[in-house]
Amino acid sequence: MTLTFSSSAATVAVAAATVTSSARVPVYPLASSTTLRGLVSFRLTAKKLPPPLRSRCGGASVRAMSELVQDKESSAAPSIAFDEAAGETPSELNHSLTFLDARSEQDLLSGIKKEAEAGRLPANVASGMEELYWNYKNAVLSSGASRAEETVISNMSVAFDRMLLGVEDPYTFNPYHKAIREPFDYYMFVHTYIRPLIDFKNSYVGNASIFSELEDKIRQGHNIVLISNHQSEADPAVISLLLEVQSPFIGENIKCVAGDRVITDPLCVPFSMGRNLICVYSKKHMNDDPELVDMKRKANTRSLKEMATMLRSGGQLIWIAPSGGRDRPDPSTGEWFPAPFDSSSVDNMRRLVEHSGAPGHIYPMSLLCYDIMPPPPQVEKEIGEKRLVGFHGTGLSVAPEIIFSDVTADCENPNEAKEAYSQALYNSVNEQYKILNSAIKHRRGVDASSSTVSLSQPWN
């Protein structure tokens, strides 16, 4: 389940207190292996981690981040867990081309063993890569697409190459990370990898016209915040792929509020590098290690300030999942549903938008895509979750803007208003989710449309 994110989208509640399935779907293949060999010999402009973090690249632990913050504080540098090491400069990489030279499954699997034996891949990362290969292969082959086996080898060779590069020369994310598009296009790399996992024939977009409305507003300098549920590490790619034909602008410009796990897991980092991320520590993992709570709060405060600065400039599109993590199924029924929202996170975003000085709007958005890369049944503390991958239909829907004053006119106090607004947004997300579930899981297709959610397939 490798992807950006945008993994877990996370809350900013703590910091705020301080302040191929369808022939009609366009395909954009990656460059040829010859071209890619040239791309990996470049001088990577990613910021290099200081020695304490480089020595731990296999685990990419949060504790290592804490050491980075402490080092920076002692030298009067800004205290932020995601910041680059002051004074570090890029160096030439003696990057192994083991995976880019692979032409078969055997080449890939023997390459993992070779790199592990050479000490360039930690054992846990190597085993995770092999597990991911088999899961990705099974998912892509189940699609029945022509040349599926070639797709698997091509996509996994590039993915493994990026993962190895990340271990050799770890990348550290700033509070705001802008998607890396050159010299290697990580954004298109993510698309090429995720596209074969989406059953476009059984995928739908709800209220596509509203996404066009959002784009118009953003281009006019308005700020847009999408309050949404969050289901998988593939969520950002699903959003951009389902809107790729109609509104590619949305996918390229959306900024995802992302938890630290997707920027520390070696199998996930290359995919995160292809997205615009506002990096925070998830509220769900805030107290995993009591010694790191203060550091995490400082990091979240810095990220919150970055977000406020962006919003003041106008024309921003921010996606946040105020549940603080991915949805999980009901343990008794096995049914998936949007996780409840944290009202403080919703209220923080509302106040940031209102105080930005630019026109701002908050829209409820719903996602259904957990089958692509389902999360572990329970929230895990350790980095390096088991990654399952599947070929399935996906869904995305957005509803009209919900205005705070319209929902809270009868509320008697600020706390009641905060709860009422958060609940109104959640109710809309949940309603849209039910429509998507009916269309995709119950195979009703566009007939599942309602008076408030009109389903379509913009790629057809």
C-alpha positions in Angstrom: 0.0 0.0 0.0 2.5 2.5 -1.0 1.6 6.0 -1.4 1.8 9.6 -0.5 0.3 10.5 1.7 -0.4 11.4 1.7 -0.8 8.3 4.1 -2.2 9.3 6.9 -3.8 12.7 6.6 -3.5 14.1 10.1 -5.0 16.7 12.3 -3.7 20.1 13.3 -5.6 20.2 16.5 -2.7 20.1 18.9 -0.9 23.0 17.2 -3.8 25.2 16.7 -4.3 25.7 20.4 -1.1 27.8 20.1 -2.5 29.8 17.3 -6.2 0.6 -17.3 -9.3 -0.9 -17.1 -11.0 1.5 -19.5 -9.8 2.1 -23.0 -10.9 5.7 -22.6 -8.6 6.4 -19.7 -5.5 8.2 -20.8 -2.2 6.5 -20.0 1.0 8.4 -19.4 3.8 5.8 -19.2 7.0 6.5 -17.4 10.1 7.1 -19.5 12.0 4.2 -20.9 14.5 2.3 -18.7 17.3 3.9 -20.8 16.0 7.4 -19.9 15.5 6.4 -16.3 19.1 5.3 -16.0 20.0 8.8 -16.9 17.6 10.3 -14.4 19.1 8.4 -11.5 22.6 9.6 -12.1 21.6 13.2 -11.5 22.8 15.2 -8.5 19.6 14.9 -6.4 18.6 18.2 -5.0 16.8 16.7 -2.1 18.1 17.8 1.3 20.3 15.3 3.0 19.8 14.2 6.5 22.5 14.6 9.0 24.5 11.5 10.1 22.2 10.5 13.0 19.3 10.1 10.6 21.2 8.6 7.8 22.4 5.8 10.1 18.8 4.9 10.8 17.3 5.1 7.3 15.9 1.6 7.5 13.7 2.5 10.5 13.4 6.3 9.9 12.3 6.5 13.5 10.5 9.4 15.0 13.2 9.4 17.7 15.8 10.2 15.0 13.6 13.2 14.1 13.7 14.3 17.7 17.5 14.2 17.6 17.4 16.4 14.5 15.2 19.0 16.3 17.5 19.0 19.3 20.6 19.5 17.2 18.9 22.4 15.4 17.7 24.0 18.6 21.2 23.8 20.1 22.6 25.7 17.0 19.7 28.3 17.1 18.2 26.9 13.9 14.4 26.7 13.6 13.0 23.9 15.7 11.0 21.7 13.3 11.2 18.0 12.9 10.7 18.0 9.2 13.3 20.7 8.4 16.5 20.1 6.5 19.8 20.0 8.3 21.4 23.4 8.2 24.5 23.7 6.1 24.1 20.3 4.3 24.8 20.3 0.6 23.9 17.7 -2.0 26.6 15.2 -2.9 27.1 13.0 -5.9 25.3 9.6 -5.5 26.9 6.3 -6.3 23.5 5.0 -6.9 23.0 1.3 -7.7 21.2 0.6 -11.0 20.2 -2.9 -9.9 16.5 -2.4 -10.3 16.5 -0.2 -13.3 18.5 -2.9 -15.1 15.9 -5.5 -14.2 14.0 -7.1 -17.1 12.2 -9.9 -15.3 10.6 -10.9 -12.0 13.7 -12.9 -11.2 15.9 -9.9 -11.8 13.8 -7.8 -9.3 13.7 -10.5 -6.6 17.3 -11.3 -6.9 18.1 -7.6 -6.9 16.4 -7.2 -3.5 18.6 -10.1 -2.1 21.7 -8.6 -3.7 21.2 -5.1 -2.2 20.3 -6.6 1.2 23.4 -8.8 1.2 25.5 -5.7 0.2 24.2 -3.9 3.2 22.4 -1.2 1.0 19.0 -2.4 2.1 18.0 -3.0 5.7 16.5 -6.5 6.2 13.1 -5.1 7.1 12.9 -2.9 4.1 14.0 -5.7 1.8 11.3 -8.1 3.1 8.7 -5.3 2.8 9.7 -4.7 -0.8 9.4 -8.4 -1.7 6.0 -8.6 0.0 4.9 -5.5 -1.8 6.0 -7.0 -5.2 3.8 -10.1 -4.8 0.8 -8.1 -3.6 1.1 -5.6 -6.4 1.6 -8.3 -9.0 -1.5 -10.2 -7.9 -3.6 -7.0 -7.9 -2.5 -5.9 -11.4 -2.9 -9.4 -12.9 -6.4 -9.6 -11.5 -7.4 -6.6 -13.6 -7.2 -8.7 -16.7 -5.5 -5.9 -18.5 -3.4 -6.7 -21.6 0.4 -6.7 -20.9 -0.3 -6.7 -17.2 2.9 -8.6 -16.4 5.0 -6.1 -18.3 3.3 -3.3 -16.3 4.2 -5.0 -13.1 7.9 -5.4 -14.0 8.1 -1.8 -15.3 6.4 -0.1 -12.4 8.0 -2.2 -9.7 11.5 -1.7 -11.1 11.1 2.1 -10.9 9.4 1.9 -7.5 12.2 -0.3 -6.1 14.8 2.0 -7.6 13.3 5.0 -5.9 13.0 3.1 -2.6 16.7 2.1 -2.8 17.7 5.7 -3.6 15.7 6.8 -0.6 17.7 4.5 1.7 21.1 5.4 0.1 20.4 9.2 0.3 17.3 9.8 2.6 15.1 12.7 1.8 13.9 15.0 4.6 10.6 16.9 4.2 10.1 20.5 5.1 6.9 21.6 6.9 5.6 22.3 3.4 6.8 19.9 0.8 6.2 20.8 -2.9 5.9 17.8 -5.2 9.1 17.0 -7.0 8.5 17.1 -10.8 12.1 17.2 -12.1 14.6 15.9 -12.9 12.6 12.9 -11.9 8.8 13.4 -12.1 7.6 11.8 -8.8 4.0 13.0 -9.4 3.7 11.1 -12.7 5.6 8.1 -11.1 2.8 7.9 -8.5 0.1 8.1 -11.2 1.7 5.4 -13.3 2.0 3.1 -10.3 -1.6 3.5 -9.0 -3.4 3.7 -12.3 -3.4 -0.1 -12.9 -5.0 -0.6 -9.5 -8.2 1.4 -10.3 -11.1 -0.3 -12.0 -12.3 2.7 -13.9 -15.3 0.8 -15.3 -16.6 0.6 -11.7 -15.4 4.0 -10.4 -17.4 7.2 -10.1 -17.2 10.9 -9.4 -20.0 12.6 -7.5 -21.0 16.2 -8.5 -18.2 16.7 -11.0 -19.4 20.2 -11.8 -18.6 21.3 -8.3 -14.9 20.3 -8.9 -15.0 22.7 -11.9 -16.4 25.3 -9.6 -13.6 24.8 -7.2 -11.0 25.3 -9.9 -12.6 28.5 -11.0 -12.5 29.9 -7.5 -8.9 28.9 -6.9 -7.8 30.6 -10.1 -9.6 33.7 -8.9 -7.5 33.7 -5.7 -10.0 32.1 -3.4 -8.9 29.6 -0.8 -10.6 26.2 -0.7 -10.5 23.6 2.1 -11.7 20.1 1.4 -12.9 18.4 4.7 -12.9 14.7 4.0 -12.6 11.2 5.2 -9.3 9.3 4.6 -9.1 5.6 3.6 -5.7 4.7 2.2 -2.2 5.9 1.3 -3.4 6.0 -2.3 -6.1 8.7 -1.5 -4.2 11.7 -3.1 -3.5 9.7 -6.3 -7.1 8.5 -6.5 -8.3 12.1 -6.3 -6.0 13.2 -9.1 -6.6 10.2 -11.3 -10.4 10.4 -11.1 -10.2 14.1 -12.0 -7.3 13.7 -14.4 -9.4 14.2 -17.6 -11.8 16.8 -16.3 -9.7 18.8 -13.8 -6.0 17.9 -13.8 -5.4 21.3 -12.1 -7.0 20.0 -8.9 -4.7 17.0 -8.7 -1.5 19.0 -9.4 -2.4 21.8 -7.0 -4.0 20.1 -4.0 -2.0 20.3 -0.8 -2.5 17.3 1.5 -2.2 17.6 5.3 -0.1 14.4 5.8 1.0 12.5 8.9 4.7 11.7 9.7 4.3 8.0 8.9 4.1 8.6 5.1 7.3 10.6 5.2 9.3 8.2 7.3 8.4 4.7 5.9 11.0 3.9 3.2 8.4 2.1 1.1 6.2 5.2 1.2 8.6 8.1 0.9 9.1 8.0 -2.9 5.3 8.3 -3.3 5.0 11.1 -0.8 7.7 13.0 -2.7 5.3 13.3 -5.6 2.6 15.2 -3.6 2.3 18.7 -2.2 2.3 18.0 1.6 1.8 19.9 4.7 3.6 17.7 7.2 2.2 17.2 10.7 2.1 14.6 13.4 -1.2 12.8 13.6 -3.2 13.3 16.8 -3.6 9.5 16.9 0.2 9.0 17.3 0.9 12.2 19.4 1.4 10.2 22.6 3.1 7.1 21.2 6.3 8.2 22.9 5.8 10.6 25.8 9.4 12.0 25.4 8.6 13.2 21.9 5.3 14.9 22.6 6.8 18.4 23.0 8.9 18.0 19.8 5.8 16.9 17.8 3.8 19.9 19.1 6.6 22.3 18.0 6.6 20.6 14.6 2.9 20.9 14.2 3.0 24.6 15.3 5.6 25.3 12.5 3.4 23.5 9.9 0.3 25.4 11.1 2.2 28.7 10.5 3.2 27.5 7.1 -0.4 26.8 6.3 -1.5 30.2 7.5 1.1 31.9 5.4 -0.1 30.0 2.3 -3.7 30.9 2.9 -2.8 34.6 3.3 -1.5 34.5 -0.3 -4.8 33.1 -1.6 -5.5 30.6 -4.3 -4.8 27.6 -2.1 -6.5 24.1 -2.2 -6.0 22.2 1.0 -7.3 18.7 1.8 -7.5 17.6 5.4 -9.0 14.5 7.1 -10.1 15.8 10.6 -10.5 12.3 11.9 -6.7 12.2 12.2 -6.1 9.1 10.3 -7.6 6.4 8.0 -11.1 5.0 8.3 -11.4 1.5 9.8 -14.2 -1.1 9.3 -16.7 -1.8 12.1 -15.2 -4.8 13.9 -18.6 -6.4 14.3 -20.0 -6.0 10.8 -16.9 -5.5 8.7 -18.6 -2.5 7.1 -16.5 0.6 6.3 -17.6 4.1 7.1 -16.1 7.6 7.5 -14.4 7.9 10.9 -15.8 10.6 13.1 -14.3 14.1 12.8 -12.4 15.9 15.5 -14.4 19.1 15.9 -11.3 21.1 17.1 -9.5 20.3 13.9 -12.4 21.4 11.8 -12.7 24.6 13.8 -9.0 25.3 13.5 -9.2 25.1 9.7 -12.3 27.3 9.6 -10.6 30.0 11.6 -7.4 29.8 9.5 -9.6 30.3 6.4 -11.6 33.1 7.8 -8.6 35.0 9.1 -6.5 34.6 5.9 -7.7 37.8 4.4 -8.6 36.1 1.1 -12.1 34.7 0.2 -12.4 31.2 1.6 -14.7 28.2 1.3 -15.0 24.8 3.0 -16.4 21.9 1.1 -17.2 18.4 2.3 -15.6 15.6 0.2 -16.0 11.9 0.4 -13.6 9.1 -0.7 -14.2 5.4 -1.2 -11.0 3.5 -2.1 -10.0 1.4 0.9 -9.8 -1.8 -1.3 -6.9 -0.3 -3.3 -4.6 -0.3 -0.2 -6.5 -1.2 2.9 -4.9 0.0 6.2 -4.1 -2.4 9.1 -7.3 -3.3 11.1 -5.9 -1.5 14.1 -3.9 1.7 14.4 -0.3 0.7 14.7 2.5 2.5 16.5 5.4 1.0 14.6 6.5 2.2 11.1 6.4 -0.5 8.4 2.9 -1.8 8.2 2.0 -4.9 6.1 1.0 -3.6 2.7 -1.9 -5.1 0.9 -2.8 -4.1 -2.6 -6.0 -4.7 -4.7 -7.6 -3.9 -8.0 -11.0 -2.3 -7.4 -13.4 0.5 -8.2 -13.0 3.8 -6.4 -15.2 6.8 -5.7 -14.8 10.5 -5.1 -17.6 13.0 -4.4 -17.9 16.6 -3.3 -20.9 18.5 -2.0 -21.7 22.2 -2.0 -19.9 24.6 0.3 -21.2 24.5 3.9 -21.2 28.0 5.5 -20.5 28.3 9.2 -23.1 31.0 9.9 -25.8 29.1 8.1 -25.3 26.0 10.3 -24.7 27.7 13.6 -27.3 30.6 13.6 -29.3 29.0 16.5 -26.3 27.9 18.6 -26.0 29.4 22.0 -22.2 29.4 22.5 -19.0 28.9 20.5 -18.5 25.4 21.6 -21.9 24.3 20.5 -21.3 26.1 17.2 -18.0 24.3 16.7 -19.6 20.9 17.3 -22.6 21.7 15.0 -20.4 22.8 12.1 -18.2 19.7 12.4 -21.2 17.5 12.5 -22.8 19.1 9.4 -19.6 18.5 7.4 -19.4 14.9 8.6 -23.1 14.3 7.8 -22.5 15.4 4.2 -19.4 13.3 3.9 -21.2 10.3 5.2 -24.2 10.8 3.0 -22.0 11.0 -0.1 -20.1 7.9 1.0 -23.3 5.9 1.1 -24.1 6.9 -2.5 -20.6 5.9 -3.6 -20.9 2.6 -1.7 -24.2 1.9 -3.4 -22.7 2.6 -6.8 -19.5 0.7 -6.4 -20.0 -2.0 -3.8 -23.6 -2.8 -4.7 -22.9 -2.3 -8.4 -25.7 0.2 -9.0 -23.5 2.6 -10.9 -24.9 5.9 -11.9 -28.4 4.7 -10.8 -27.2 5.2 -7.3 -27.3 9.0 -7.8 -29.5 11.0 -5.6 -31.0 14.5 -5.5 -27.8 15.8 -3.9 -25.1 13.5 -5.5 -25.0 13.2 -9.2 -22.6 10.4 -10.3 -20.6 10.3 -13.5 -17.4 9.0 -15.1 -15.7 12.0 -16.5 -13.1 9.9 -18.4 -15.9 8.5 -20.6 
